[in-house]
Amino acid sequence: MDVASSSQDWKETVKPMLAGINRYNPENIETLEQYVQFQVESNEYDFEANLTLMKLYQFQPSRSNAGVATQILVKALTNLPKTDFILLKCVLPQNLQRDLDVQQVINLHSLLESCQFREFWPTLRENPMLVEEVSDFEASIRSYICDLVAVSYQNISMELLRGYLGGVDDATLSGLAVSQGWEVAADTVSIHNQEEHIKPKKILAKIEFDSVSGILTAAAAR
């Protein structure tokens, strides 16, 4: 078949492969693998298609591809905090669970989920080949980390934030802070929107007098 050239073309191509019993057709494996490569190169992401491919690997272990499975898991990391990675891991075939690259990506996920950001970046840099083909991988991870920082801190030191974000330079750090609407002053970053995440909302309920007059009358008569 002709290889699709755009995101919309790919969605139209794989749509029938994701419906009904056709999602279990092993003849779809090659096309879905090509779609994963398109996602890696173009910064697109299709969880349903990737989950379908991973399930096909589960049913057809002899046709499973560890390299493609690794790419699928790496793409799922870029979609945190959604639970895509966990769902994909649940259907990961046993033969792929033993693959070293797959295990390394699972370890990266564990570090991110447990907020061990300063351990995440050195671990990633020990295995750069895992993500080198994935468009905007580091930018996606930094965005995820910034979202967590926004709900965890009112103020954070520049050096701590720099460590969380992988040792970025001053220009990159300031740019990220500005894009988040944070204020940089000396060696501290103020998270202006943190209060919006944690401050409880006041809920005002309007009660008509007639609805409580009976209660008040009964209480006064006691």
N, C-alpha and C positions, 0 to 999 in steps of 0.2 A: 504494500500500500504506500501511497505518497505520504511523506512526512509533513505534518502540519507545521505552519510557519509562524503562527501567532497564537496568543492565548485563547482567543475566541475560536479559532480553528481547532485547537486541541480540545477545548471543552465540547465542541460539537462532535469531534472524532470519538472521544471516550464516553460520551453520554450513554449510548446504548450498551456499553460494556459494564455499566454500573447499575443496570436495571434488571430486576428479577433474577431468573436462573442464569442469565448470561454472565453475571459477575463471577460465576464459578467455572467459566470456560477457559481452560489453560491456553487456548490459542490466543488469548488476549495479552498474555504475559509480555511478549516482545514489545507490543505497542505501548503498554503501560510503563515499561522500563524506559522507552524512548521519551515518554512524557515526563518521567522523573528527571531525566537529564535536561529537558527543556526548562523545568522548574528551577533546577540548580543554576542554570546559566542566566535565566531571565528575571529572577527574583519573584517569580510567581509561586503559588502554593495551592495545592488541591488535596486536602486531607482525605476526602472520600475515595479518590482515585488511588492514593497511596495505601490506604487501608485495604482496599480491594486487592491490590497487588500483593501486599503482605499476607493476606489470607490465602491467595493463590499459592504463594510459596509454602504456606503451612500445609496445603493439600497436595502440593507437588514438590516435595523437598528436593528431589533430584534436579529440579529446574531452578532452584533458589539461587540468587546471586548476592553474595555477601557485600560486594561493592555497592550495589544498588540499594540494598537494605540499609547500609550505613548512610548513604545519601538521604534516604527517607527519614531516618532518625535525626540526622543533622538538621534537615529542613523543619522537623517538628520542634527542635530547640528554638528556632527563630520565631515560633508561634506561641511561646510561653507568654502569659501564665495559663493558657488553655491546656487541657489535659490530653492533647493529641499524643504526646510522647508515651504516656502511660498506657493508653489504649493500643498503640502500635506495639509496644513492648509485650503486651498481653498475648498478642497473636504471633509473636516472633518465633519461628520454628526452632526447635532444639539445636539443630545443626548450625544455625546462624548464631545462637546464643554463645557458642563456643568460639566464635570468630574474634580475634584480638581487637580489630578495629571497632566492631560492634560493642565489645566490652568497654573500650575506651570512651565511646560516645555515651554509653550508659553511665559511666563514672562522671563525665562532664555534666550530665543531667542531674545526678545526685548532688554535685557540688552547687549547682545553681538552685536547686530546690531547697537546699539547706542553707542558702545565703552565704556560702563560703566563697565569696567572690574573689578574695585575694589569693585563694588557692586555685580557683578556676583558671585564671589567666596563665599562670606558669604551666599548669597541666596542659592547657590548650597548646601552648607554644612548644611543648615537648612533642606534640603530634600535629604539626601544622597541615600535614597532607590531608587530614580528615575534613578540613573545611576550606581548603584553598580554592576550590572550584565554586563554592557556594557564594553567590552574589550577596553582598551587604550582610554577611553573617555577623561580623563584630558589631556593626551598627545596630542590628536587631537585638543583640544581647545587651548592649549598653542601654538601649531604650527600655528593655525589661528591667534592668537594674535601677535605672532612674525612677521608674514607676514605683518600685519597692522602697527606694530611698524617700520618695515623696510622702509615703504613708507611715514612715518610721521615724523621721527626723523633723525637728523644727529648725535646727542649725547643725551643720556638719563641717568639720575642718576640711580645707582644700586637700590636704594630704591624704586623709582617710577616703574622701570621695575619689581622689585620683587612683588610690589603690583598688577601690571597688571597680573602677572603670578600666583597669588594665594598664595603669601607668601612663595615661595619655599626657601629651604636652599641654602647656598653659593655654595655647590658643584653642585646642580642641576642648579642653575642660571648660573654658569660659563660654565657648560656643554652645556646648551642651547645656550649661546652666541657663544661658539666655533663652535657648529654645524651650526650656521647661518653665520659664517665667520666674526663675530664681534670682536672687540678688547676691552678687559677689562683692564682699567687702573685706579687704586685706586678706587674711588667711582663712576666712569663714564664708560659707555659703548658707544663706537664709532661705528656707523653704516656705515661701509665702502661702502656697496653697495647701500646706500640711493641715492647717486647722479645718479646711473644708472637708478633709477626709475623716477626721476624728471627732469633730464637734457635733454633738447630738443635735438633731433638729427639733425645734419647738413645734408642737402640734397644737393648734387652737381649735377647739370644738365649740361650735355655736349651738346653744341650747335654748329653745323657745321657752318663755316663762310659763305658758300653759302646761307644758309637759312636766314641770316640776312643782306647780302650785299645789297639786294634790298631796305630794310628798311633804311639802312645807306645812300644810294645814294639819296633816296627820301628826307630824312631829310636834307642832305647837300644842296640840290637844292632849299630849301625854303628860 
